[in-house]
Amino acid sequence: MSIPITLATARRILTQLRHDRRTVGMMVLVPTLVMALLYYVIGDQRSFNAWTPVLLCVFPFLVMFLVTSVATLRERTSGTLERLMASPLGKLDLLLGYGLAFGLMAAVQVALVLAVSLTWLGFELGGPVWPLVVVALGNALLGIALGLLCSAFARTEFQAVQFMPVVMIPQLLLGGILVPRDRMATVLEWISNVLPMSYAIEAMKLAVAGAGGDFWRDMAVVAGSAVLALVLGAATLRRRTP
């Protein structure tokens, strides 16, 4: 791994994104538009305040997983990755470069969603803003890492998109959004305990209340899961798709 090569990779990806306005619009603007739509659909400030933390947890993960998995697969199928791997670029350089580039886009996404929610939409917090930002960015990095990992097992962009419900739906159903985790069947609770989204959702709930309790423990699990996914992604990354 080389820091200059990693930074150069991140700069290359950001340059590509600058010329891809549709992707940038999806990453940055769509979550904010959906949040505004939810506000007017619900029509009740108390209910909106209850659902906003959930969406702030889900949006970064969902969008970054989708965009990262497709973008990585496109580089492999087009032969770009094979040419890059013939240079001094290492696998971790590539994955960390993606993480830095899309992490920056995630920061812009989170900042815009929070700014609109806290001002225009009247979202009310019981504590400071920074814990929400920490959880949202951590979840975005988790989505990036899992997207990079899953892209190694897909051969087409359509297959990469199909990984999204496989990864996303179980974590949403078992993460404690619909039913508290301690009220689930024992087997489902065990499964929930090994899913990183469960800890991200718990951290978001604590962030809304002021970031007390086990906030940092939950964020450490999310960060550790992202690092593990990056390491596994580097181990399974192929230069090209057969």
PyMOL commands that set and color helices and strands:
alter all, ss='L'
color gray80, all
select helices_A, chain A and resi 3-18+21-28+30-42+45-77+80-85+91-118+130-151+157-174+181-183+186-193+196-209+215-236
alter helices_A, ss='H'
color red, helices_A
deselect
rebuild
show_as cartoon
